Amino acid sequence: MNHTLPHLQDIEAAAQVVYREFAATPQYRWATLSARLGTDCWVKHENHTPVGAFKIRGGLTYFDQLKARGELPREVISATRGNHGQSIGWAARAHGVACTIVVPRGNSVEKNAAMRALGATLIEHGDDFQASREHAMQLAADRGAHMVPSFHFDLLRGVSTYWWEFFRAVPALDVVYVPIGQGSGACSAIAAKLALGHRVRLVGVACAHATTYADSWAAGRVVEAPVSTVLADGMACRVADAEALAVLMPHLERIVQVSDAEVAHAMRLLFADTHNVAEGAGAASFAAAWQEREQLKGQVVGTTLCGGNVDSDVMADVLGGRG
């Protein structure tokens, strides 16, 4: 990456690219969630994008930048647990570029179907995201295809627009809980905060069953950690990205870890109070706020429903108290 983080002019330009495809997503202060939490609670609804998650913003700006540089390839390859793959599939289709996505075996059935519907060719390889990522990189090298990473400045340009929308819409935010998967969402929150000079405090949220970012943040270096989460597949990362970690280290106030049980509880609360469906990673932000609710009294709290792409049978189990 040539730059560390996008600046305000980068984000404003990226918003124009994003808004060709869909309008800014809403943020609401939900009364019932706020009553439960005992303070004002805002939810940024990234589940309302055309692929049901925030990642599409990054795919759009990544391809826009490739086109601007005259570097659109004939084929792109990437690895995903689902939402990044939908983002790349959507943007590749829009630009007439062939797209191959590598997913782990046993990946979300409905996320796989969504990627295929966007024209992506899916390859199932490996038992986790890291194994899929390594296979995708090898495939790209063998085929002479363009490997789209999970973390890159041109992805951050687009993803930053969602936090830019949120921080501009709710200037009174005191603290926002930011989920960490591969780092693009969390680093983009930092970029938007700095670009706008917003006073909001950023708290990272890691999965208690995929602790590479929490461990790495505490150690000040990349620490690989096993992944055992069943529910938060969007946060199921085994090896933190060193570049992302370097951005997160000085700007996150702390990192909160949430268990699958806490995530399932948050999914149920979000459904009951907003009637929006959250996938595991999409509920992690509210799960962290719920965990820390006693210390949030009197603060304006921001959470993000960053993705709603949960398989129907999984959601049924969660709502039935079996998640």
KEKE-3310 file (N, C-alpha, C; in steps of 0.2 Angstrom, whole numbers, plus 5000, padded with zeros to 4 digits):
npx = (5004:5003:4999:4995:4982:4966:4962:4951:4948:4949:4940:4928:4928:4927:4915:4906:4908:4903:4890:4885:4880:4872:4862:4867:4868:4856:4856:4850:4843:4838:4824:4821:4832:4841:4834:4836:4850:4852:4856:4858:4858:4864:4862:4871:4866:4873:4869:4860:4865:4867:4872:4871:4880:4894:4906:4905:4907:4921:4925:4919:4927:4940:4940:4937:4948:4958:4953:4954:4968:4971:4972:4964:4962:4961:4956:4951:4956:4952:4950:4939:4926:4914:4907:4917:4920:4907:4907:4918:4914:4903:4908:4918:4909:4902:4912:4916:4925:4932:4930:4936:4933:4940:4934:4933:4931:4915:4909:4898:4882:4873:4880:4889:4880:4876:4887:4890:4878:4882:4890:4903:4916:4917:4929:4931:4942:4953:4953:4951:4950:4963:4970:4963:4966:4979:4979:4972:4981:4992:4985:4982:4995:4999:4990:4992:4983:4975:4977:4966:4968:4963:4965:4968:4973:4965:4953:4950:4947:4934:4927:4928:4919:4907:4908:4911:4899:4891:4898:4896:4882:4879:4885:4886:4891:4899:4906:4911:4908:4918:4919:4932:4938:4947:4952:4949:4937:4938:4950:4946:4936:4944:4951:4940:4936:4948:4949:4937:4939:4933:4927:4924:4927:4935:4932:4939:4932:4934:4933:4930:4934:4943:4956:4967:4969:4966:4976:4987:4987:4988:5001:5009:5013:5011:5002:4999:4983:4972:4957:4940:4927:4910:4900:4903:4908:4913:4923:4933:4947:4964:4977:4983:4983:4998:5000:4987:4986:4996:4990:4979:4984:4988:4976:4965:4955:4954:4952:4938:4933:4921:4910:4904:4892:4888:4887:4876:4866:4866:4862:4849:4843:4844:4836:4824:4822:4824:4820:4829:4840:4855:4871:4883:4896:4890:4883:4892:4897:4886:4885:4897:4895:4884:4890:4898:4889:4886:4896:4893:4883:4874:4882:4883:4881:4888:4884:4887:4878:4885:4884:4872:4871:4867:4865:4849:4845:4854:4851:4838:4841:4848:4838:4829:4836:4846:4858)
npy = (4994:5011:5022:5026:5028:5032:5050:5064:5069:5058:5049:5056:5057:5043:5040:5045:5036:5024:5028:5028:5015:5012:5020:5030:5021:5019:5025:5022:5027:5016:5014:5003:4995:5005:5007:4995:4995:5006:5018:5030:5022:5019:5012:5007:5003:4993:4981:4984:4986:4982:4969:4965:4968:4978:4977:4978:4991:4993:4984:4991:5003:4998:4992:5003:5011:5002:5003:5017:5018:5011:4997:4986:4969:4953:4943:4941:4935:4930:4927:4922:4922:4925:4939:4948:4941:4942:4956:4958:4950:4957:4969:4965:4959:4970:4977:4968:4958:4942:4932:4923:4914:4909:4898:4892:4874:4869:4881:4895:4891:4899:4911:4906:4903:4916:4922:4915:4918:4931:4929:4923:4911:4898:4890:4877:4876:4870:4872:4883:4901:4906:4896:4895:4908:4907:4897:4904:4914:4907:4901:4913:4917:4906:4907:4919:4929:4943:4945:4949:4957:4955:4967:4983:4999:5004:4997:5001:5015:5014:5007:5016:5025:5021:5023:5037:5042:5038:5045:5058:5059:5057:5067:5067:5055:5046:5034:5020:5004:4993:4980:4968:4959:4955:4967:4978:4985:4990:4998:5007:5014:5021:5029:5037:5044:5051:5059:5067:5073:5069:5066:5054:5039:5024:5007:4991:4976:4959:4942:4929:4917:4917:4924:4932:4945:4952:4946:4950:4964:4966:4961:4969:4964:4953:4939:4923:4914:4900:4896:4894:4898:4896:4903:4917:4919:4929:4935:4926:4924:4918:4923:4939:4954:4962:4975:4981:4979:4988:5000:4999:4998:5011:5018:5012:5011:5000:4982:4972:4956:4945:4931:4916:4913:4925:4933:4926:4929:4943:4943:4939:4949:4960:4956:4955:4968:4977:4970:4967:4956:4949:4943:4933:4940:4952:4955:4957:4969:4975:4965:4967:4980:4977:4968:4978:4986:4992:5002:5011:5020:5035:5039:5042:5029:5020:5007:4994:4986:4976:4966:4955:4942:4928:4911:4903:4892:4892:4905:4902:4892:4900:4910:4901:4899:4890:4894)
npz = (5000:4996:5004:5021:5027:5021:5017:5020:5007:4999:5004:5002:4988:4986:4991:4981:4971:4977:4979:4966:4965:4976:4989:5004:5019:5032:5049:5065:5080:5091:5101:5109:5110:5116:5128:5134:5135:5143:5139:5126:5111:5095:5079:5065:5049:5040:5035:5025:5013:4995:4995:5008:5017:5023:5015:5001:4998:4998:4988:4977:4976:4975:4962:4955:4956:4950:4937:4934:4934:4923:4924:4924:4926:4917:4925:4942:4958:4974:4992:5004:5018:5014:5013:5009:4997:4990:4988:4979:4969:4965:4960:4951:4941:4937:4930:4920:4922:4925:4939:4952:4967:4982:4995:5012:5016:5020:5022:5023:5016:5011:5008:4999:4989:4986:4981:4969:4962:4958:4948:4951:4951:4962:4973:4984:4997:5010:5028:5035:5034:5032:5026:5014:5009:5006:4997:4987:4983:4978:4967:4960:4956:4948:4938:4933:4937:4945:4961:4974:4989:5006:5014:5010:5003:4993:4996:5009:5006:5001:5011:5022:5019:5025:5039:5039:5035:5046:5057:5053:5053:5066:5076:5090:5095:5108:5110:5100:5095:5087:5076:5072:5059:5046:5047:5039:5041:5054:5053:5044:5051:5060:5050:5046:5057:5060:5048:5049:5061:5072:5089:5094:5104:5100:5101:5099:5093:5096:5091:5104:5101:5091:5092:5086:5083:5095:5103:5096:5097:5110:5112:5103:5091:5077:5082:5079:5081:5085:5077:5082:5082:5079:5075:5072:5058:5050:5057:5058:5059:5057:5057:5060:5050:5047:5043:5045:5059:5063:5061:5069:5082:5089:5089:5094:5109:5117:5116:5116:5119:5113:5116:5107:5112:5118:5106:5100:5109:5107:5093:5095:5102:5094:5083:5090:5094:5083:5072:5062:5054:5060:5055:5063:5065:5062:5073:5083:5087:5095:5104:5112:5117:5125:5134:5141:5147:5159:5161:5152:5154:5152:5141:5123:5112:5099:5088:5075:5063:5054:5045:5037:5033:5037:5037:5035:5043:5053:5059:5063:5073:5082:5086:5092:5103:5103:5098)
capx = (5000:5007:4997:4993:4975:4963:4961:4945:4946:4949:4933:4923:4928:4925:4907:4903:4909:4898:4883:4882:4877:4867:4862:4870:4864:4853:4858:4844:4843:4832:4822:4821:4839:4843:4831:4840:4857:4852:4858:4857:4861:4863:4865:4873:4864:4877:4865:4855:4868:4864:4875:4869:4886:4898:4911:4904:4910:4928:4925:4918:4932:4946:4940:4937:4955:4961:4951:4957:4975:4971:4975:4959:4964:4956:4953:4953:4955:4952:4948:4934:4921:4908:4905:4922:4919:4902:4910:4923:4910:4898:4912:4921:4904:4901:4918:4917:4931:4931:4931:4936:4934:4941:4931:4935:4926:4910:4908:4890:4879:4869:4885:4892:4875:4876:4893:4889:4873:4885:4895:4909:4917:4919:4933:4932:4949:4956:4948:4949:4951:4970:4971:4959:4969:4986:4978:4970:4987:4995:4981:4983:5002:4999:4986:4994:4977:4976:4975:4963:4969:4957:4967:4972:4971:4959:4947:4949:4944:4927:4924:4928:4913:4901:4910:4911:4892:4889:4900:4893:4875:4878:4891:4887:4894:4905:4910:4908:4911:4920:4921:4938:4939:4954:4955:4947:4932:4941:4955:4942:4933:4950:4952:4935:4937:4954:4947:4932:4941:4927:4930:4922:4932:4934:4934:4939:4928:4937:4929:4934:4936:4947:4959:4973:4969:4966:4982:4992:4986:4991:5008:5012:5016:5007:5002:4994:4979:4968:4950:4935:4921:4905:4895:4906:4913:4916:4929:4936:4954:4969:4983:4981:4987:5003:4998:4981:4988:5000:4985:4975:4988:4988:4970:4959:4955:4955:4949:4934:4932:4914:4910:4898:4885:4886:4885:4870:4861:4865:4858:4842:4841:4844:4830:4818:4821:4824:4818:4834:4844:4862:4875:4887:4900:4886:4880:4897:4897:4881:4887:4902:4891:4880:4895:4900:4883:4886:4900:4891:4877:4875:4885:4880:4884:4887:4886:4886:4875:4889:4882:4866:4871:4867:4861:4843:4845:4858:4847:4833:4844:4849:4831:4826:4840:4851:4865)
capy = (5000:5017:5026:5022:5028:5038:5056:5066:5070:5051:5046:5060:5054:5036:5040:5046:5029:5020:5031:5026:5009:5012:5026:5030:5017:5022:5024:5023:5026:5011:5015:4997:4994:5010:5006:4989:4997:5011:5024:5031:5017:5020:5006:5009:4997:4990:4975:4987:4987:4977:4962:4964:4969:4984:4975:4980:4998:4992:4981:4996:5008:4994:4991:5010:5013:4998:5006:5023:5017:5007:4991:4981:4963:4949:4939:4942:4929:4932:4922:4925:4918:4927:4946:4951:4938:4946:4963:4957:4947:4962:4974:4961:4958:4977:4979:4963:4954:4936:4932:4916:4915:4903:4898:4886:4869:4870:4888:4897:4889:4905:4916:4903:4904:4923:4924:4911:4922:4937:4926:4921:4904:4896:4884:4876:4873:4872:4871:4890:4907:4907:4891:4897:4914:4904:4894:4909:4917:4902:4901:4919:4917:4901:4909:4926:4933:4948:4943:4955:4956:4957:4973:4987:5006:5005:4994:5006:5021:5013:5005:5022:5029:5020:5027:5044:5043:5037:5050:5064:5059:5057:5070:5067:5049:5046:5028:5016:4997:4992:4973:4966:4953:4956:4974:4984:4989:4994:5003:5012:5018:5026:5034:5042:5048:5056:5063:5072:5076:5067:5065:5047:5034:5018:5001:4986:4970:4953:4935:4926:4910:4919:4930:4934:4953:4954:4944:4954:4971:4966:4959:4973:4961:4948:4933:4918:4910:4896:4898:4889:4901:4892:4908:4923:4917:4935:4937:4919:4925:4915:4927:4946:4957:4966:4982:4983:4980:4994:5006:4999:4999:5018:5022:5008:5012:4994:4977:4968:4949:4942:4924:4914:4914:4933:4935:4924:4933:4950:4942:4938:4956:4964:4954:4957:4976:4980:4965:4966:4950:4950:4937:4933:4946:4958:4957:4957:4976:4976:4961:4971:4985:4974:4966:4983:4991:4995:5008:5015:5025:5043:5040:5040:5023:5018:5000:4993:4979:4977:4961:4951:4936:4922:4905:4903:4887:4895:4910:4898:4889:4906:4912:4896:4898:4885:4896)
capz = (5000:4996:5009:5027:5028:5016:5020:5019:5000:4997:5007:4999:4981:4986:4992:4974:4967:4980:4978:4959:4966:4981:4993:5010:5023:5038:5056:5069:5088:5092:5107:5114:5112:5120:5135:5137:5137:5148:5136:5119:5107:5088:5075:5058:5046:5034:5032:5020:5006:4990:4996:5015:5022:5022:5011:4994:4997:4996:4981:4971:4975:4973:4955:4952:4956:4945:4931:4934:4933:4917:4926:4925:4924:4914:4930:4949:4962:4981:4997:5009:5021:5011:5012:5004:4990:4987:4986:4974:4964:4962:4957:4945:4936:4934:4926:4915:4924:4927:4946:4956:4974:4986:5002:5016:5016:5026:5022:5023:5010:5007:5006:4993:4983:4984:4977:4963:4959:4956:4943:4953:4951:4969:4974:4991:4999:5016:5033:5037:5029:5030:5021:5008:5006:5004:4990:4982:4981:4973:4961:4956:4954:4943:4932:4931:4938:4950:4968:4978:4996:5011:5017:5005:5004:4989:4999:5014:5003:5001:5018:5026:5018:5030:5046:5037:5035:5053:5061:5051:5055:5073:5079:5097:5097:5113:5109:5095:5095:5080:5075:5069:5055:5044:5049:5035:5044:5060:5051:5040:5056:5062:5045:5046:5063:5059:5043:5051:5068:5077:5096:5096:5106:5096:5105:5095:5096:5093:5093:5109:5098:5085:5095:5084:5084:5102:5106:5093:5099:5117:5111:5099:5085:5075:5085:5076:5086:5082:5076:5084:5082:5075:5074:5069:5053:5047:5062:5059:5056:5061:5057:5059:5045:5051:5041:5049:5066:5064:5061:5075:5089:5092:5089:5098:5116:5120:5112:5120:5116:5114:5114:5102:5116:5118:5099:5099:5113:5103:5087:5097:5104:5088:5080:5094:5095:5077:5067:5057:5055:5060:5056:5070:5065:5062:5080:5088:5090:5100:5110:5116:5121:5130:5139:5145:5147:5166:5161:5146:5157:5150:5134:5116:5110:5092:5086:5068:5061:5048:5040:5039:5029:5041:5035:5038:5048:5059:5062:5066:5079:5087:5088:5096:5109:5102:5095)
cpx = (5004:5005:4995:4985:4972:4961:4954:4943:4946:4942:4928:4922:4925:4917:4904:4903:4904:4891:4880:4878:4871:4867:4865:4865:4861:4857:4852:4846:4837:4831:4822:4828:4842:4840:4835:4847:4857:4855:4857:4861:4859:4866:4866:4871:4867:4874:4860:4859:4865:4867:4874:4875:4890:4903:4911:4907:4917:4929:4924:4924:4939:4946:4940:4944:4959:4959:4954:4965:4976:4974:4970:4961:4959:4952:4956:4952:4956:4950:4943:4930:4914:4907:4910:4921:4913:4903:4914:4919:4906:4903:4915:4915:4902:4906:4920:4923:4929:4933:4931:4937:4935:4938:4933:4929:4921:4908:4900:4887:4876:4874:4888:4887:4875:4881:4892:4884:4876:4890:4901:4910:4920:4923:4933:4938:4951:4950:4947:4951:4958:4972:4969:4963:4976:4985:4976:4977:4992:4992:4982:4990:5002:4996:4988:4988:4979:4973:4972:4964:4963:4959:4971:4969:4965:4953:4945:4945:4936:4924:4924:4922:4907:4902:4909:4903:4889:4891:4898:4886:4874:4884:4892:4889:4899:4909:4907:4912:4912:4923:4928:4938:4946:4956:4952:4942:4934:4946:4951:4938:4938:4951:4946:4935:4942:4952:4942:4934:4936:4930:4928:4928:4930:4937:4933:4935:4931:4932:4933:4936:4940:4951:4966:4974:4970:4973:4988:4992:4989:4999:5012:5015:5011:5008:4997:4990:4974:4961:4945:4928:4916:4900:4897:4911:4916:4922:4933:4943:4959:4976:4981:4986:4991:5002:4992:4983:4992:4995:4981:4978:4987:4981:4964:4960:4957:4951:4945:4933:4925:4914:4904:4892:4883:4884:4878:4864:4860:4861:4850:4839:4840:4837:4824:4816:4821:4821:4822:4838:4851:4866:4879:4892:4896:4883:4886:4898:4892:4883:4892:4899:4887:4884:4897:4895:4883:4891:4898:4885:4879:4879:4881:4884:4883:4889:4885:4883:4879:4888:4876:4865:4872:4863:4855:4842:4849:4854:4841:4835:4845:4843:4828:4830:4845:4858:4870)
cpy = (5006:5022:5022:5022:5033:5044:5058:5066:5063:5048:5050:5058:5047:5036:5041:5040:5025:5022:5030:5019:5008:5019:5025:5025:5021:5021:5026:5023:5022:5012:5009:4995:4999:5009:5000:4991:5002:5017:5025:5026:5018:5014:5008:5002:4996:4984:4978:4988:4981:4970:4961:4965:4975:4983:4978:4987:4998:4989:4987:5001:5004:4994:4998:5012:5009:5001:5013:5023:5013:5000:4985:4974:4959:4944:4941:4936:4932:4926:4926:4920:4920:4934:4949:4948:4941:4952:4962:4955:4952:4967:4971:4961:4965:4979:4974:4959:4948:4935:4924:4918:4909:4903:4892:4881:4870:4877:4889:4895:4895:4910:4913:4904:4911:4925:4921:4915:4928:4935:4924:4913:4902:4890:4883:4873:4875:4872:4878:4895:4907:4902:4893:4903:4911:4901:4899:4913:4913:4901:4907:4919:4912:4903:4916:4931:4938:4946:4949:4953:4957:4964:4977:4994:5007:5002:4999:5012:5020:5012:5011:5026:5028:5023:5034:5046:5043:5043:5057:5065:5060:5060:5069:5060:5050:5040:5024:5009:4994:4984:4973:4959:4952:4963:4980:4988:4993:5000:5009:5017:5023:5031:5039:5047:5053:5061:5069:5075:5075:5065:5058:5043:5027:5012:4995:4980:4964:4947:4932:4919:4911:4925:4933:4942:4955:4952:4948:4961:4971:4965:4965:4970:4955:4941:4928:4915:4906:4899:4893:4892:4897:4898:4914:4922:4923:4938:4931:4920:4922:4919:4934:4949:4963:4974:4985:4984:4986:5000:5005:5000:5006:5021:5018:5010:5006:4989:4973:4961:4947:4935:4922:4915:4921:4935:4932:4928:4940:4949:4942:4945:4960:4963:4956:4964:4980:4976:4965:4959:4951:4944:4938:4939:4952:4960:4958:4964:4977:4971:4964:4976:4982:4971:4972:4988:4995:5002:5012:5020:5032:5044:5039:5035:5021:5011:4999:4986:4978:4971:4957:4945:4930:4917:4905:4898:4889:4900:4907:4895:4895:4909:4907:4895:4893:4887:4897)
cpz = (5000:5001:5015:5028:5023:5020:5018:5011:4997:4998:5003:4991:4981:4987:4985:4970:4970:4979:4971:4960:4971:4986:5000:5014:5029:5044:5060:5076:5089:5099:5112:5115:5117:5128:5138:5139:5142:5146:5129:5115:5099:5084:5068:5054:5039:5031:5026:5014:5001:4991:5004:5019:5019:5016:5004:4993:4995:4990:4976:4971:4973:4965:4951:4951:4951:4938:4929:4932:4926:4918:4927:4922:4920:4919:4937:4953:4969:4985:5002:5013:5018:5009:5007:4997:4987:4984:4980:4968:4960:4958:4950:4939:4933:4929:4920:4916:4927:4935:4949:4963:4978:4993:5006:5015:5022:5026:5022:5016:5007:5005:4999:4987:4981:4979:4970:4959:4956:4950:4945:4953:4958:4969:4982:4993:5006:5022:5037:5032:5027:5025:5014:5005:5003:4997:4985:4979:4976:4967:4956:4953:4948:4937:4929:4932:4944:4956:4972:4985:5000:5014:5012:5005:4999:4991:5005:5012:5003:5007:5022:5025:5023:5037:5045:5038:5042:5057:5059:5053:5062:5077:5087:5100:5102:5111:5104:5095:5088:5079:5071:5066:5053:5045:5045:5038:5050:5058:5047:5045:5059:5056:5045:5052:5063:5054:5045:5058:5073:5084:5098:5098:5102:5100:5100:5098:5092:5095:5098:5107:5092:5088:5093:5084:5091:5105:5103:5095:5106:5117:5107:5093:5083:5079:5082:5082:5082:5082:5078:5084:5077:5072:5070:5064:5050:5051:5062:5056:5060:5062:5055:5054:5048:5049:5045:5056:5068:5065:5067:5082:5092:5093:5092:5105:5119:5115:5117:5116:5118:5111:5109:5106:5117:5112:5098:5102:5109:5097:5089:5099:5098:5084:5083:5094:5088:5071:5061:5059:5055:5059:5062:5070:5065:5069:5085:5091:5096:5106:5114:5120:5126:5136:5144:5147:5154:5165:5155:5148:5155:5144:5128:5113:5103:5091:5078:5067:5054:5043:5042:5036:5033:5038:5038:5044:5054:5063:5066:5073:5084:5090:5093:5102:5109:5099:5101)
residu = (MET:ASN:HIS:THR:LEU:PRO:HIS:LEU:GLN:ASP:ILE:GLU:ALA:ALA:ALA:GLN:VAL:VAL:TYR:ARG:GLU:PHE:ALA:ALA:THR:PRO:GLN:TYR:ARG:TRP:ALA:THR:LEU:SER:ALA:ARG:LEU:GLY:THR:ASP:CYS:TRP:VAL:LYS:HIS:GLU:ASN:HIS:THR:PRO:VAL:GLY:ALA:PHE:LYS:ILE:ARG:GLY:GLY:LEU:THR:TYR:PHE:ASP:GLN:LEU:LYS:ALA:ARG:GLY:GLU:LEU:PRO:ARG:GLU:VAL:ILE:SER:ALA:THR:ARG:GLY:ASN:HIS:GLY:GLN:SER:ILE:GLY:TRP:ALA:ALA:ARG:ALA:HIS:GLY:VAL:ALA:CYS:THR:ILE:VAL:VAL:PRO:ARG:GLY:ASN:SER:VAL:GLU:LYS:ASN:ALA:ALA:MET:ARG:ALA:LEU:GLY:ALA:THR:LEU:ILE:GLU:HIS:GLY:ASP:ASP:PHE:GLN:ALA:SER:ARG:GLU:HIS:ALA:MET:GLN:LEU:ALA:ALA:ASP:ARG:GLY:ALA:HIS:MET:VAL:PRO:SER:PHE:HIS:PHE:ASP:LEU:LEU:ARG:GLY:VAL:SER:THR:TYR:TRP:TRP:GLU:PHE:PHE:ARG:ALA:VAL:PRO:ALA:LEU:ASP:VAL:VAL:TYR:VAL:PRO:ILE:GLY:GLN:GLY:SER:GLY:ALA:CYS:SER:ALA:ILE:ALA:ALA:LYS:LEU:ALA:LEU:GLY:HIS:ARG:VAL:ARG:LEU:VAL:GLY:VAL:ALA:CYS:ALA:HIS:ALA:THR:THR:TYR:ALA:ASP:SER:TRP:ALA:ALA:GLY:ARG:VAL:VAL:GLU:ALA:PRO:VAL:SER:THR:VAL:LEU:ALA:ASP:GLY:MET:ALA:CYS:ARG:VAL:ALA:ASP:ALA:GLU:ALA:LEU:ALA:VAL:LEU:MET:PRO:HIS:LEU:GLU:ARG:ILE:VAL:GLN:VAL:SER:ASP:ALA:GLU:VAL:ALA:HIS:ALA:MET:ARG:LEU:LEU:PHE:ALA:ASP:THR:HIS:ASN:VAL:ALA:GLU:GLY:ALA:GLY:ALA:ALA:SER:PHE:ALA:ALA:ALA:TRP:GLN:GLU:ARG:GLU:GLN:LEU:LYS:GLY:GLN:VAL:VAL:GLY:THR:THR:LEU:CYS:GLY:GLY:ASN:VAL:ASP:SER:ASP:VAL:MET:ALA:ASP:VAL:LEU:GLY:GLY:ARG:GLY)
# end
